[in-house]
């Protein structure tokens, strides 16, 4: 990991065309970095942290631009925090169906990536709370009392994203993605769609240097784990003679 003590700070930029209006800007060894915040106070607070780190002699990472102290915190975020950050970055460029798929997949995966804590909410309450909370901007919906409690539990119980360096944890996630809510095996196509979403989520973790590799890439899958087989009673539409086979009269 390369770092540098050559750091310059710029004035906070205010932009009118975005929700996160206040952008902190700095330069490390000639490389420009920035981070945007919703309020001016949050922007000044973050700027004060990195200035203090520079004054204390900390090196700044050349990939992320962060000082060593914040880099460690950045890597230790929980799976829930990481998922929210990923969605915030991917939302604007995603089609409506992709947004639905991202939220559905994460509402299944995130409950698996938790520690055993007391007062665990009912699974259906937690899933519903996640589907509401993970929506972005104008699509977000207010939460009921039970949902607020469920998310508060998840914030405490969510494991660090680094837990996905453990193959057994990856297997737990894959098993959840391969199972429907009623406990039956998911169709291979459905599982593949969920896996593609989680692959993107974890690729973002690699980009942020929170994981050393993407555990859902084909060459990194846990040893002994295999994709779910196609159900024996699945109907292949191509084998049906008439295109109107599904109609009822």
C-alpha positions as CSV (number, residue, x, y, z in Angstrom):
1,X,0.0,0.0,0.0
2,X,1.6,3.2,-1.2
3,X,1.2,6.4,0.8
4,X,2.4,10.0,0.7
5,X,2.8,12.9,3.1
6,X,2.5,15.4,0.2
7,X,-1.0,16.7,0.8
8,X,-2.7,19.9,-0.2
9,X,-6.2,21.0,0.8
10,X,-8.6,23.1,-1.2
11,X,-11.7,25.1,-0.2
12,X,-14.9,23.3,0.2
13,X,-17.0,23.5,-3.0
14,X,-20.7,24.1,-2.9
15,X,-22.8,22.8,-5.8
16,X,-26.4,23.5,-6.5
17,X,-27.3,20.5,-8.8
18,X,-27.0,17.7,-6.3
19,X,-28.4,16.6,-2.9
20,X,-24.9,16.2,-1.4
21,X,-24.0,19.9,-2.1
22,X,-20.8,20.3,-0.1
23,X,-17.7,18.7,-1.5
24,X,-14.4,18.4,0.4
25,X,-11.4,18.5,-2.0
26,X,-7.8,17.6,-1.4
27,X,-4.7,16.5,-3.4
28,X,-2.3,13.7,-2.5
29,X,1.0,13.6,-4.4
30,X,-0.7,15.3,-7.4
31,X,-3.8,13.1,-7.3
32,X,-7.1,14.8,-6.8
33,X,-9.7,13.5,-4.3
34,X,-13.1,14.6,-3.1
35,X,-16.0,13.5,-0.9
36,X,-19.4,15.0,-0.9
37,X,-21.8,15.7,2.0
38,X,-25.4,16.7,2.5
39,X,-24.6,19.5,5.0
40,X,-21.9,22.1,5.4
41,X,-21.2,20.9,9.0
42,X,-20.5,17.4,7.9
43,X,-18.2,18.6,5.2
44,X,-16.2,20.8,7.6
45,X,-16.0,18.0,10.2
46,X,-14.5,15.6,7.6
47,X,-12.1,18.3,6.4
48,X,-11.0,19.0,9.9
49,X,-10.2,15.2,10.4
50,X,-8.0,14.9,7.4
51,X,-6.2,18.2,8.1
52,X,-5.5,17.0,11.7
53,X,-4.2,13.7,10.3
54,X,-1.8,15.5,8.0
55,X,-0.6,17.7,10.9
56,X,0.0,14.6,13.0
57,X,2.3,13.2,10.3
58,X,0.0,10.5,9.0
59,X,0.6,9.1,5.4
60,X,-2.3,9.4,2.9
61,X,-3.2,6.4,0.8
62,X,-2.6,7.0,-2.9
63,X,-5.6,4.9,-4.0
64,X,-8.3,6.3,-1.7
65,X,-6.7,9.6,-0.6
66,X,-7.5,8.8,3.0
67,X,-5.1,9.2,6.0
68,X,-4.2,5.9,7.7
69,X,-6.6,6.5,10.6
70,X,-9.6,7.0,8.4
71,X,-8.5,4.2,6.0
72,X,-8.8,1.7,8.8
73,X,-12.3,3.0,9.7
74,X,-13.2,2.9,6.0
75,X,-12.3,-0.8,5.8
76,X,-14.2,-1.7,9.0
77,X,-17.6,-0.5,7.9
78,X,-20.5,-3.0,8.5
79,X,-22.2,-4.9,5.7
80,X,-25.3,-2.7,6.2
81,X,-23.3,0.5,5.9
82,X,-21.5,-0.8,2.9
83,X,-24.7,-1.7,1.2
84,X,-26.2,1.7,1.8
85,X,-23.1,3.3,0.4
86,X,-23.1,1.1,-2.7
87,X,-26.7,1.9,-3.4
88,X,-26.1,5.6,-3.1
89,X,-23.4,5.3,-5.7
90,X,-25.2,3.0,-8.1
91,X,-28.7,4.3,-7.9
92,X,-28.6,7.2,-10.4
93,X,-27.3,5.1,-13.2
94,X,-29.6,2.1,-12.6
95,X,-32.8,1.3,-14.4
96,X,-36.0,0.7,-12.4
97,X,-35.8,-3.1,-12.7
98,X,-32.1,-3.0,-11.6
99,X,-33.0,-1.0,-8.6
100,X,-35.7,-3.4,-7.6
101,X,-33.3,-6.3,-8.0
102,X,-30.6,-4.6,-5.9
103,X,-33.0,-4.0,-3.0
104,X,-34.6,-7.4,-3.2
105,X,-31.1,-9.1,-3.2
106,X,-29.8,-7.1,-0.3
107,X,-32.9,-7.6,1.8
108,X,-32.1,-11.3,1.6
109,X,-28.3,-11.1,2.0
110,X,-28.0,-8.6,4.8
111,X,-29.9,-10.5,7.5
112,X,-27.5,-13.4,7.0
113,X,-24.5,-11.1,7.6
114,X,-25.3,-10.5,11.2
115,X,-24.1,-11.5,14.7
116,X,-26.4,-13.3,17.2
117,X,-27.9,-10.5,19.3
118,X,-30.9,-10.5,21.6
119,X,-34.3,-9.1,20.4
120,X,-33.8,-10.2,16.8
121,X,-36.8,-9.1,14.8
122,X,-39.0,-11.4,12.8
123,X,-37.5,-12.1,9.4
124,X,-40.4,-10.7,7.4
125,X,-40.3,-7.4,9.5
126,X,-36.6,-7.0,8.9
127,X,-36.9,-7.7,5.1
128,X,-39.7,-5.2,4.8
129,X,-37.8,-2.6,6.8
130,X,-34.8,-3.1,4.5
131,X,-36.8,-2.7,1.4
132,X,-38.1,0.6,2.6
133,X,-34.8,1.9,4.0
134,X,-32.6,0.9,1.1
135,X,-34.8,2.9,-1.4
136,X,-33.1,6.2,-2.3
137,X,-34.2,9.8,-2.5
138,X,-37.8,10.3,-3.3
139,X,-38.4,6.5,-3.4
140,X,-37.7,6.2,0.3
141,X,-40.8,5.5,2.5
142,X,-41.3,6.3,6.2
143,X,-40.9,3.4,8.6
144,X,-43.3,2.1,11.2
145,X,-42.3,1.5,14.8
146,X,-41.5,-2.2,14.3
147,X,-39.4,-1.4,11.2
148,X,-37.4,1.3,13.1
149,X,-36.6,-1.2,15.8
150,X,-35.7,-3.9,13.2
151,X,-33.2,-1.5,11.5
152,X,-31.8,-0.4,14.9
153,X,-31.1,-4.1,15.6
154,X,-29.5,-4.6,12.2
155,X,-27.2,-1.6,12.7
156,X,-25.9,-3.2,16.0
157,X,-25.8,-6.8,14.6
158,X,-24.4,-6.2,11.1
159,X,-20.9,-7.8,10.7
160,X,-17.9,-6.0,9.3
161,X,-17.7,-6.3,5.5
162,X,-14.3,-7.9,6.1
163,X,-16.2,-11.0,7.4
164,X,-16.7,-11.9,3.8
165,X,-13.0,-12.9,3.7
166,X,-14.2,-16.1,5.5
167,X,-15.4,-18.7,3.0
168,X,-18.0,-20.1,5.4
169,X,-19.6,-16.7,5.5
170,X,-19.6,-16.5,1.8
171,X,-21.3,-19.9,1.7
172,X,-24.0,-18.7,4.0
173,X,-24.7,-15.8,1.7
174,X,-24.8,-18.0,-1.4
175,X,-27.2,-20.4,0.3
176,X,-29.5,-17.5,1.1
177,X,-29.4,-16.2,-2.5
178,X,-30.2,-19.7,-3.7
179,X,-33.3,-20.1,-1.5
180,X,-36.8,-18.6,-2.0
181,X,-38.6,-17.0,0.9
182,X,-40.7,-20.1,1.4
183,X,-37.5,-22.2,1.8
184,X,-37.6,-23.9,-1.5
185,X,-34.7,-23.8,-4.0
186,X,-34.6,-20.7,-6.2
187,X,-34.7,-21.2,-10.0
188,X,-31.1,-21.0,-11.4
189,X,-31.9,-17.9,-13.4
190,X,-33.2,-16.2,-10.2
191,X,-30.2,-17.2,-8.2
192,X,-27.9,-16.0,-11.0
193,X,-29.6,-12.6,-11.0
194,X,-29.1,-12.3,-7.2
195,X,-25.5,-13.4,-7.5
196,X,-24.8,-10.7,-10.1
197,X,-26.1,-8.1,-7.8
198,X,-24.0,-9.3,-4.9
199,X,-21.0,-9.5,-7.1
200,X,-21.4,-5.8,-7.9
201,X,-21.8,-5.0,-4.2
202,X,-18.6,-6.8,-3.3
203,X,-16.7,-5.5,-6.3
204,X,-17.5,-2.1,-4.8
205,X,-15.9,-3.4,-1.6
206,X,-12.8,-4.3,-3.5
207,X,-12.7,-0.9,-5.1
208,X,-12.9,0.7,-1.7
209,X,-10.2,-1.7,-0.4
210,X,-12.4,-3.2,2.1
211,X,-11.9,-6.7,0.6
212,X,-8.8,-8.0,-1.0
213,X,-10.7,-9.9,-3.7
214,X,-14.3,-10.5,-4.8
215,X,-15.4,-13.8,-3.2
216,X,-18.2,-14.2,-5.7
217,X,-16.0,-14.2,-8.8
218,X,-15.9,-17.7,-10.3
219,X,-12.2,-18.3,-9.5
220,X,-12.8,-17.2,-5.8
221,X,-15.9,-19.2,-4.9
222,X,-15.6,-21.3,-1.8
223,X,-14.3,-24.8,-2.4
224,X,-17.0,-27.4,-2.4
225,X,-19.9,-25.0,-3.1
226,X,-21.9,-25.4,-6.3
227,X,-24.8,-23.6,-7.9
228,X,-28.3,-25.0,-7.3
229,X,-29.4,-27.6,-9.8
230,X,-32.4,-26.9,-12.0
231,X,-35.6,-28.3,-10.4
232,X,-36.7,-31.5,-12.0
233,X,-40.2,-30.3,-12.4
234,X,-39.3,-27.0,-14.0
235,X,-41.1,-26.3,-17.3
236,X,-39.0,-25.1,-20.2
237,X,-41.2,-22.8,-22.2
238,X,-39.3,-23.8,-25.4
239,X,-40.7,-27.3,-25.1
240,X,-44.3,-26.1,-25.1
241,X,-45.8,-26.2,-28.6
242,X,-48.2,-23.3,-28.4
243,X,-47.3,-19.7,-27.3
244,X,-50.8,-19.5,-25.7
245,X,-50.2,-22.5,-23.3
246,X,-50.4,-20.2,-20.3
247,X,-53.8,-18.8,-21.0
248,X,-56.9,-19.7,-19.0
249,X,-60.4,-19.6,-20.3
